[in-house]
Amino acid sequence: MTHTSKLRRDDGGIAVFTAVCVIALLAIIGLVLDGGGKLRATERADSLALEAARAGGQALDPGAAVPGTAIRVDPQAATAAAHAYLHRAGVGGQVSMSDGGTTLTVTVADTYETKFLPVVGIGSMPVTGKASATLLHGVDQPE
């Protein structure tokens, strides 16, 4: 009886090893998938910020553009257009003017809802995107 108990000391050792390996592999797969998801969400936030800045940059001052005397951007209309774009896209963000009203900067704040990481208590990750547009000022129409 003593002889057979010495031979069977590692019974179940492979099961423990397999369980540990499976848990580690699932954790790695979760990190890779949720990491990739966060990268895609960050790219989306950058894209939305860029598009909002572009929408703001297209807000021409109609008082000068309609008669054809000049093409310039109205800073208040540009800010409003960028905010409207973010609202339609369903994301939050900030729009600011700098350089004396010649640069419109849009910062988008969003979240990525994780798929695998809630198992370890991470249900979402914040993502941000940022873009700027230089507003056209004082350019006259060619005669």
BALODREN-705667 format. One record per residue: residue number from 1; x, y, z of N, C-alpha, C, O, CB in turn. Coordinates in nm, 2 decimals. Atoms other than C-alpha are relative to their C-alpha. Glycine has a CB too. Example, Ala and Ser with C-alpha at 12.3 -4.5 7.8 and 13.67 -1.06 7.14 Angstrom:
// residues 2
1,0.09,-0.12,0.00,1.23,-0.45,0.78,0.09,0.12,0.00,0.19,0.12,0.07,-0.10,0.00,0.12 .
2,-0.09,-0.11,0.00,1.37,-0.11,0.71,-0.08,0.11,0.08,-0.03,0.22,0.09,0.04,0.05,-0.14 .
This chain:
// residues 143
1,0.08,-0.12,0.00,0.00,0.00,0.00,0.09,0.13,0.00,0.05,0.22,-0.06,-0.09,0.00,0.12 .
2,-0.09,-0.12,0.00,0.29,0.24,0.07,0.06,0.02,-0.13,0.09,0.13,-0.17,0.10,-0.02,0.11 .
3,-0.07,-0.01,0.13,0.45,0.16,-0.26,-0.09,0.07,-0.10,-0.04,0.15,-0.17,0.03,-0.14,-0.05 .
4,0.09,-0.06,0.10,0.14,0.26,-0.47,-0.03,0.15,0.04,-0.05,0.23,-0.05,-0.13,-0.07,-0.01 .
5,0.02,-0.14,-0.03,0.09,0.58,-0.27,0.11,0.09,-0.04,0.10,0.21,-0.07,-0.03,0.02,0.15 .
6,-0.11,-0.07,0.04,0.44,0.69,-0.35,0.00,0.03,-0.15,0.04,0.14,-0.19,0.13,-0.07,0.03 .
7,0.00,-0.02,0.14,0.38,0.65,-0.72,-0.11,0.10,-0.04,-0.11,0.16,-0.15,-0.03,-0.13,-0.07 .
8,0.12,-0.08,0.04,0.05,0.85,-0.72,0.00,0.14,0.07,-0.10,0.20,0.09,-0.13,-0.07,0.04 .
9,-0.01,-0.13,-0.07,0.17,1.17,-0.53,-0.04,0.12,-0.09,-0.09,0.22,-0.04,0.14,0.02,0.05 .
10,0.03,-0.12,0.08,0.12,1.40,-0.83,-0.13,-0.02,-0.08,-0.15,0.04,-0.18,0.11,0.02,-0.10 .
11,0.13,0.01,0.06,-0.23,1.29,-0.92,-0.07,0.14,0.00,-0.07,0.20,0.10,-0.09,-0.11,0.08 .
12,0.07,-0.13,0.02,-0.42,1.59,-1.05,0.09,0.12,-0.03,0.04,0.23,-0.04,-0.08,0.03,0.13 .
13,-0.09,-0.11,0.02,-0.11,1.79,-1.11,-0.02,0.06,-0.14,-0.01,0.18,-0.16,0.14,-0.05,0.01 .
14,0.02,-0.05,0.13,-0.18,1.82,-1.48,-0.13,0.08,-0.01,-0.14,0.18,-0.09,-0.01,-0.11,-0.10 .
15,0.13,-0.07,0.00,-0.54,1.94,-1.41,0.02,0.15,0.06,-0.03,0.24,0.01,-0.10,-0.07,0.09 .
16,-0.03,-0.13,-0.06,-0.41,2.23,-1.19,0.08,0.08,-0.10,0.05,0.20,-0.12,0.08,-0.01,0.13 .
17,-0.08,-0.07,0.10,-0.15,2.32,-1.45,-0.09,0.05,-0.12,-0.07,0.16,-0.16,0.11,-0.09,-0.06 .
18,0.09,-0.03,0.11,-0.41,2.32,-1.73,-0.10,0.11,0.04,-0.12,0.21,-0.03,-0.09,-0.12,-0.04 .
19,0.09,-0.11,-0.05,-0.65,2.54,-1.52,0.07,0.13,0.01,0.02,0.23,-0.03,-0.06,-0.04,0.14 .
20,-0.07,-0.12,-0.01,-0.38,2.79,-1.45,0.04,0.06,-0.14,0.03,0.18,-0.17,0.14,-0.02,0.08 .
21,-0.03,-0.04,0.14,-0.28,2.80,-1.82,-0.12,0.06,-0.07,-0.11,0.16,-0.14,0.06,-0.12,-0.08 .
22,0.13,-0.05,0.07,-0.64,2.84,-1.94,-0.03,0.14,0.06,-0.07,0.22,-0.02,-0.11,-0.10,0.03 .
23,0.04,-0.13,-0.06,-0.70,3.13,-1.69,0.10,0.10,-0.06,0.06,0.21,-0.09,0.01,-0.01,0.15 .
24,-0.09,-0.10,0.05,-0.38,3.30,-1.81,-0.02,0.03,-0.14,-0.02,0.15,-0.18,0.15,-0.06,0.02 .
25,0.02,-0.02,0.15,-0.46,3.25,-2.18,-0.13,0.09,-0.01,-0.13,0.17,-0.10,-0.02,-0.13,-0.07 .
26,0.12,-0.08,0.01,-0.81,3.39,-2.12,0.02,0.15,0.04,-0.03,0.24,-0.02,-0.11,-0.06,0.09 .
27,-0.04,-0.13,-0.04,-0.66,3.69,-1.94,0.07,0.07,-0.11,0.04,0.19,-0.14,0.08,0.00,0.13 .
28,-0.08,-0.06,0.11,-0.42,3.76,-2.23,-0.10,0.03,-0.12,-0.09,0.14,-0.18,0.11,-0.10,-0.05 .
29,0.09,-0.02,0.11,-0.70,3.72,-2.49,-0.09,0.12,0.04,-0.12,0.20,-0.05,-0.09,-0.12,-0.02 .
30,0.08,-0.11,-0.05,-0.92,3.96,-2.28,0.08,0.13,-0.02,0.02,0.23,-0.06,-0.04,-0.02,0.14 .
31,-0.08,-0.12,0.02,-0.64,4.22,-2.27,0.02,0.04,-0.14,0.02,0.16,-0.17,0.14,-0.02,0.07 .
32,-0.02,-0.03,0.15,-0.57,4.19,-2.64,-0.13,0.06,-0.06,-0.12,0.16,-0.13,0.05,-0.12,-0.07 .
33,0.12,-0.05,0.06,-0.93,4.23,-2.74,-0.05,0.13,0.06,-0.09,0.22,-0.02,-0.11,-0.11,0.03 .
34,0.05,-0.13,-0.06,-1.02,4.51,-2.49,0.10,0.11,-0.03,0.07,0.22,-0.05,-0.02,-0.02,0.15 .
35,-0.10,-0.10,0.04,-0.69,4.68,-2.57,-0.02,0.05,-0.14,-0.01,0.17,-0.17,0.14,-0.05,0.01 .
36,0.03,-0.03,0.14,-0.77,4.67,-2.94,-0.13,0.08,-0.01,-0.14,0.18,-0.09,-0.01,-0.12,-0.09 .
37,0.12,-0.07,0.00,-1.12,4.79,-2.87,0.02,0.14,0.05,-0.04,0.24,0.00,-0.10,-0.07,0.09 .
38,-0.03,-0.14,-0.05,-0.99,5.09,-2.67,0.08,0.08,-0.11,0.05,0.20,-0.13,0.09,-0.01,0.13 .
39,-0.07,-0.07,0.11,-0.75,5.17,-2.96,-0.10,0.05,-0.11,-0.09,0.16,-0.16,0.10,-0.09,-0.06 .
40,0.10,-0.04,0.10,-1.05,5.17,-3.20,-0.09,0.11,0.05,-0.12,0.21,-0.03,-0.09,-0.12,-0.04 .
41,0.08,-0.11,-0.06,-1.25,5.39,-2.96,0.08,0.13,0.00,0.02,0.24,-0.02,-0.05,-0.04,0.14 .
42,-0.08,-0.12,0.00,-0.96,5.63,-2.94,0.01,0.06,-0.14,0.00,0.18,-0.16,0.14,-0.03,0.06 .
43,0.00,-0.04,0.14,-0.94,5.64,-3.32,-0.13,0.07,-0.04,-0.13,0.17,-0.11,0.03,-0.11,-0.09 .
44,0.13,-0.05,0.03,-1.31,5.71,-3.34,-0.01,0.14,0.07,-0.06,0.23,0.01,-0.11,-0.09,0.06 .
45,0.01,-0.13,-0.07,-1.28,5.99,-3.08,0.09,0.11,-0.07,0.05,0.22,-0.09,0.05,-0.01,0.15 .
46,-0.08,-0.09,0.08,-0.99,6.15,-3.28,-0.07,0.04,-0.13,-0.06,0.15,-0.17,0.14,-0.07,-0.03 .
47,0.07,-0.03,0.13,-1.19,6.12,-3.60,-0.12,0.10,0.02,-0.14,0.19,-0.06,-0.06,-0.13,-0.06 .
48,0.11,-0.09,-0.03,-1.50,6.28,-3.44,0.05,0.14,0.03,-0.01,0.24,-0.01,-0.08,-0.05,0.12 .
49,-0.06,-0.14,-0.03,-1.28,6.57,-3.30,0.04,0.07,-0.13,0.02,0.19,-0.15,0.12,-0.02,0.10 .
50,-0.05,-0.06,0.13,-1.13,6.62,-3.65,-0.12,0.05,-0.08,-0.12,0.15,-0.14,0.08,-0.11,-0.08 .
51,0.12,-0.04,0.08,-1.47,6.62,-3.82,-0.07,0.12,0.06,-0.12,0.21,-0.01,-0.09,-0.12,-0.01 .
52,0.06,-0.11,-0.06,-1.61,6.86,-3.56,0.08,0.13,-0.02,0.02,0.24,-0.05,-0.02,-0.02,0.15 .
53,-0.08,-0.12,0.03,-1.32,7.10,-3.61,-0.01,0.04,-0.14,-0.02,0.16,-0.17,0.15,-0.04,0.03 .
54,0.02,-0.03,0.14,-1.36,7.07,-3.98,-0.14,0.07,-0.03,-0.15,0.17,-0.10,0.01,-0.12,-0.09 .
55,0.14,-0.06,0.01,-1.74,7.15,-3.95,0.01,0.15,0.05,-0.05,0.23,-0.01,-0.10,-0.08,0.08 .
56,-0.01,-0.13,-0.05,-1.65,7.45,-3.74,0.08,0.09,-0.10,0.05,0.21,-0.12,0.07,0.00,0.13 .
57,-0.08,-0.07,0.10,-1.39,7.56,-4.00,-0.08,0.04,-0.12,-0.03,0.13,-0.20,0.12,-0.07,-0.04 .
58,0.08,-0.03,0.12,-1.66,7.57,-4.27,-0.11,0.10,0.03,-0.19,0.13,-0.05,-0.06,-0.13,-0.05 .
59,0.11,-0.10,-0.03,-1.88,7.82,-4.08,0.04,0.14,-0.04,0.10,0.22,0.03,-0.02,0.00,0.16 .
60,-0.05,-0.12,0.05,-1.82,8.11,-4.30,-0.09,0.12,0.05,-0.21,0.10,0.08,-0.01,0.00,-0.16 .
61,0.07,-0.12,-0.03,-1.92,8.47,-4.22,-0.09,0.04,-0.12,-0.03,0.08,-0.22,0.09,0.11,0.04 .
62,0.08,-0.03,0.12,-2.22,8.52,-4.45,0.00,0.14,-0.04,-0.03,0.17,-0.16,-0.14,-0.05,0.02 .
63,0.00,-0.15,0.04,-2.20,8.90,-4.44,0.11,0.03,-0.10,0.09,0.12,-0.18,0.02,0.08,0.13 .
64,-0.10,-0.03,0.10,-1.88,8.89,-4.63,0.01,-0.10,-0.11,0.05,-0.06,-0.23,0.14,0.00,0.07 .
65,-0.01,0.11,0.10,-1.91,8.56,-4.82,-0.10,0.02,-0.11,-0.08,-0.01,-0.23,-0.01,-0.13,0.06 .
66,0.11,0.00,0.10,-2.25,8.62,-4.99,0.03,0.11,-0.10,0.02,0.08,-0.22,-0.13,0.03,0.08 .
67,-0.03,-0.10,0.11,-2.15,8.95,-5.16,0.13,-0.03,-0.07,0.16,0.04,-0.17,0.00,0.14,0.06 .
68,-0.13,0.03,0.06,-1.81,8.80,-5.24,0.11,0.09,0.03,0.21,0.09,-0.04,-0.02,-0.01,-0.15 .
69,-0.11,-0.09,-0.03,-1.60,9.06,-5.07,0.11,-0.07,0.07,0.23,-0.03,0.06,-0.06,0.11,0.09 .
70,-0.11,0.07,-0.08,-1.41,8.82,-4.84,-0.06,-0.14,0.04,-0.18,-0.16,0.06,0.05,0.08,0.12 .
71,0.03,0.13,-0.06,-1.41,8.46,-4.72,0.07,-0.01,0.13,0.19,-0.02,0.14,0.04,-0.12,-0.10 .
72,-0.06,0.02,-0.13,-1.36,8.43,-4.35,-0.10,-0.07,0.09,-0.22,-0.07,0.06,0.03,0.14,0.06 .
73,0.08,0.08,-0.09,-1.49,8.22,-4.07,-0.05,0.09,0.12,0.03,0.17,0.17,0.08,-0.12,0.06 .
74,0.06,-0.06,-0.12,-1.72,8.35,-3.80,0.03,-0.08,0.12,-0.02,-0.20,0.13,-0.16,0.02,-0.02 .
75,-0.04,0.08,-0.11,-1.57,8.23,-3.47,-0.11,-0.05,0.09,-0.11,-0.17,0.13,0.09,0.08,0.09 .
76,0.11,0.05,-0.08,-1.90,8.21,-3.28,-0.08,-0.11,-0.08,-0.12,-0.21,-0.02,-0.10,0.12,0.03 .
77,0.07,0.10,0.08,-2.06,8.02,-3.57,0.08,-0.13,-0.01,0.03,-0.24,-0.01,-0.03,0.05,-0.14 .
78,-0.09,0.12,0.01,-1.76,7.79,-3.59,-0.01,-0.08,0.13,-0.02,-0.20,0.13,0.15,0.04,-0.02 .
79,0.01,0.07,-0.13,-1.78,7.71,-3.22,-0.14,-0.07,0.01,-0.15,-0.19,0.05,0.01,0.10,0.12 .
80,0.14,0.06,0.00,-2.16,7.64,-3.25,-0.01,-0.12,-0.09,-0.07,-0.22,-0.06,-0.10,0.11,-0.04 .
81,0.00,0.11,0.10,-2.11,7.42,-3.56,0.08,-0.12,0.06,0.03,-0.23,0.04,0.06,0.04,-0.13 .
82,-0.07,0.11,-0.06,-1.85,7.21,-3.38,-0.08,-0.06,0.12,-0.08,-0.19,0.12,0.14,0.05,0.06 .
83,0.08,0.06,-0.11,-2.07,7.17,-3.07,-0.12,-0.08,-0.06,-0.15,-0.18,-0.01,-0.06,0.11,0.09 .
84,0.11,0.07,0.06,-2.36,7.08,-3.30,0.04,-0.14,-0.06,-0.03,-0.24,-0.05,-0.07,0.08,-0.11 .
85,-0.05,0.13,0.05,-2.15,6.81,-3.47,0.02,-0.10,0.11,-0.02,-0.22,0.09,0.13,0.02,-0.08 .
86,-0.02,0.09,-0.11,-2.05,6.66,-3.14,-0.13,-0.05,0.06,-0.15,-0.17,0.09,0.08,0.07,0.11 .
87,0.13,0.04,-0.06,-2.41,6.66,-3.02,-0.07,-0.10,-0.10,-0.12,-0.20,-0.05,-0.09,0.12,0.01 .
88,0.06,0.10,0.09,-2.53,6.48,-3.34,0.07,-0.13,0.00,0.01,-0.24,-0.02,0.01,0.06,-0.14 .
89,-0.08,0.12,-0.01,-2.25,6.23,-3.30,-0.02,-0.08,0.13,0.01,-0.19,0.15,0.15,0.02,-0.02 .
90,0.03,0.06,-0.13,-2.37,6.16,-2.94,0.12,-0.01,0.09,0.13,-0.10,0.17,-0.05,-0.14,-0.03 .
91,-0.11,0.00,-0.09,-2.04,6.24,-2.77,0.01,0.13,0.07,-0.03,0.23,0.02,0.13,-0.04,-0.08 .
92,-0.03,-0.13,-0.07,-1.93,6.50,-2.52,0.13,0.05,-0.04,0.22,-0.02,-0.09,-0.01,-0.02,0.15 .
93,-0.13,-0.05,0.03,-1.65,6.73,-2.57,0.00,0.15,0.03,-0.10,0.21,0.07,0.03,-0.02,-0.15 .
94,-0.02,-0.14,-0.02,-1.51,7.08,-2.54,0.05,0.06,-0.13,0.13,0.00,-0.21,0.10,0.02,0.11 .
95,-0.04,-0.08,0.11,-1.46,7.34,-2.81,0.06,0.13,0.05,-0.01,0.20,0.13,-0.12,0.02,-0.11 .
96,-0.06,-0.13,-0.05,-1.22,7.63,-2.76,0.07,0.07,-0.12,0.11,0.01,-0.22,0.10,-0.03,0.11 .
97,-0.06,-0.08,0.10,-1.08,7.91,-2.96,0.14,0.05,0.06,0.15,0.07,0.18,-0.08,0.13,-0.04 .
98,-0.13,-0.05,-0.05,-0.71,8.02,-2.94,0.06,0.08,-0.11,0.01,0.09,-0.22,0.09,-0.11,0.05 .
99,-0.08,-0.08,0.10,-0.46,8.24,-3.12,-0.09,0.11,-0.05,-0.09,0.14,-0.17,0.05,-0.09,-0.12 .
100,0.08,-0.12,0.05,-0.70,8.54,-3.13,-0.11,-0.04,-0.08,-0.16,0.04,-0.17,0.09,0.09,-0.07 .
101,0.12,0.04,0.08,-0.99,8.34,-3.27,0.04,-0.06,-0.14,-0.05,-0.07,-0.23,-0.09,0.11,-0.02 .
102,-0.04,0.06,0.13,-0.79,8.18,-3.56,0.01,-0.15,0.01,0.02,-0.22,-0.10,0.13,0.06,-0.04 .
103,-0.01,0.15,-0.01,-0.76,7.82,-3.42,-0.11,-0.05,0.08,-0.14,-0.01,0.20,0.14,-0.04,0.06 .
104,0.11,0.07,-0.07,-1.05,7.60,-3.32,0.05,-0.13,0.04,0.10,-0.21,-0.04,-0.13,-0.01,-0.09 .
105,-0.05,0.13,-0.06,-0.96,7.31,-3.09,-0.12,-0.07,0.05,-0.20,-0.02,0.13,0.11,0.02,0.10 .
106,0.11,0.08,-0.04,-1.20,7.03,-3.03,0.06,-0.12,0.08,0.15,-0.19,0.03,-0.09,-0.05,-0.12 .
107,-0.04,0.11,-0.08,-1.15,6.77,-2.75,-0.12,-0.09,0.03,-0.22,-0.04,0.08,0.07,0.04,0.13 .
108,0.11,0.09,-0.02,-1.38,6.47,-2.74,0.03,-0.10,0.11,0.14,-0.15,0.13,-0.03,-0.09,-0.13 .
109,-0.01,0.09,-0.11,-1.44,6.27,-2.43,-0.10,-0.11,-0.01,-0.22,-0.08,-0.02,-0.01,0.07,0.14 .
110,0.09,0.11,0.01,-1.59,5.92,-2.45,0.04,-0.11,0.08,0.15,-0.10,0.15,-0.02,-0.04,-0.15 .
111,-0.04,0.12,-0.08,-1.58,5.58,-2.29,-0.01,-0.12,-0.09,-0.09,-0.13,-0.18,-0.09,-0.02,0.13 .
112,0.01,0.13,0.07,-1.51,5.23,-2.42,-0.05,-0.10,0.10,0.01,-0.12,0.21,0.14,-0.04,-0.06 .
113,0.05,0.10,-0.09,-1.72,4.96,-2.26,0.07,-0.13,-0.03,0.06,-0.18,-0.14,-0.16,-0.02,-0.02 .
114,-0.08,0.12,0.02,-1.50,4.66,-2.21,-0.08,-0.13,-0.01,-0.20,-0.13,0.04,0.10,-0.02,0.12 .
115,0.07,0.12,0.03,-1.60,4.31,-2.31,0.05,-0.11,0.10,-0.03,-0.19,0.15,0.02,-0.05,-0.14 .
116,-0.05,0.11,-0.09,-1.37,4.08,-2.10,0.05,0.05,0.13,0.05,-0.02,0.23,0.12,-0.06,-0.07 .
117,-0.06,-0.05,-0.12,-1.22,4.31,-1.84,-0.10,0.02,0.12,-0.05,0.04,0.23,0.07,0.12,-0.02 .
118,0.09,-0.01,-0.11,-1.54,4.34,-1.63,0.02,-0.12,0.10,-0.01,-0.11,0.22,-0.14,0.00,-0.04 .
119,-0.03,0.11,-0.09,-1.43,4.00,-1.48,0.10,0.04,0.11,0.09,-0.01,0.22,0.06,-0.12,-0.09 .
120,-0.09,-0.04,-0.10,-1.15,4.18,-1.30,-0.04,0.14,0.05,0.04,0.21,0.11,0.14,0.01,-0.06 .
121,0.05,-0.12,-0.06,-1.36,4.49,-1.22,0.02,0.13,-0.09,0.00,0.24,-0.04,0.06,0.02,0.12 .
122,-0.02,-0.11,0.08,-1.28,4.71,-1.52,-0.11,0.00,-0.11,-0.10,-0.07,-0.21,0.14,0.00,-0.07 .
123,0.11,0.00,0.09,-1.61,4.79,-1.69,0.01,0.09,-0.12,-0.06,0.07,-0.22,-0.12,0.03,0.08 .
124,-0.02,-0.09,0.11,-1.51,5.08,-1.90,0.13,0.08,0.01,0.19,0.08,0.12,-0.12,0.11,0.00 .
125,-0.12,-0.08,0.00,-1.21,5.29,-2.00,-0.03,0.13,-0.07,-0.10,0.14,-0.17,0.11,-0.08,-0.08 .
126,0.02,-0.13,0.06,-1.20,5.66,-2.08,0.08,0.01,-0.13,0.20,-0.04,-0.13,0.03,0.12,0.09 .
127,-0.08,-0.02,0.12,-1.09,5.76,-2.43,-0.02,0.15,-0.04,-0.13,0.21,-0.01,-0.05,-0.09,-0.12 .
128,0.01,-0.14,0.04,-1.02,6.11,-2.56,0.06,0.01,-0.15,0.14,-0.06,-0.19,0.08,0.09,0.09 .
129,-0.05,-0.03,0.13,-0.96,6.26,-2.90,0.01,0.15,-0.01,-0.06,0.22,0.05,-0.09,-0.05,-0.12 .
130,-0.02,-0.14,0.01,-0.83,6.60,-3.00,0.04,0.04,-0.14,0.12,-0.04,-0.21,0.11,0.05,0.10 .
131,-0.04,-0.05,0.13,-0.80,6.80,-3.32,-0.02,0.15,0.00,-0.09,0.21,0.07,-0.09,-0.07,-0.11 .
132,0.00,-0.15,0.01,-0.75,7.16,-3.43,-0.02,0.03,-0.15,0.01,-0.04,-0.24,0.12,0.06,0.05 .
133,0.01,-0.06,0.14,-0.85,7.36,-3.74,0.04,0.14,0.01,0.00,0.22,0.10,-0.15,-0.02,-0.05 .
134,-0.04,-0.14,0.01,-0.70,7.69,-3.84,-0.11,0.06,-0.08,-0.14,0.02,-0.20,0.14,0.02,-0.07 .
135,0.11,-0.06,0.07,-0.98,7.92,-3.93,0.05,0.11,-0.10,0.15,0.18,-0.07,-0.09,0.07,0.11 .
136,-0.04,-0.09,0.11,-0.96,8.12,-4.25,-0.05,0.14,0.03,-0.17,0.16,0.06,-0.06,-0.05,-0.14 .
137,0.04,-0.14,-0.03,-0.95,8.49,-4.19,0.06,0.10,-0.10,0.18,0.08,-0.14,0.05,0.04,0.14 .
138,-0.05,-0.10,0.08,-0.92,8.79,-4.41,0.05,-0.03,-0.14,0.13,0.04,-0.20,0.11,0.07,0.07 .
139,-0.04,0.03,0.13,-0.87,8.62,-4.74,-0.10,0.06,-0.10,-0.22,0.03,-0.09,0.01,-0.16,-0.02 .
140,0.09,-0.07,0.09,-1.01,8.83,-5.02,-0.02,-0.09,-0.13,0.07,-0.17,-0.16,0.05,0.14,-0.04 .
141,0.02,0.07,0.13,-1.16,8.69,-5.34,0.09,0.06,-0.11,0.11,0.18,-0.11,-0.15,0.01,-0.04 .
142,-0.08,-0.06,0.12,-0.94,8.72,-5.65,-0.09,0.08,-0.09,-0.21,0.04,-0.11,0.07,-0.11,-0.07 .
143,0.08,-0.09,0.09,-1.06,8.99,-5.89,0.03,-0.04,-0.14,-0.03,0.02,-0.23,0.03,0.14,0.03 .
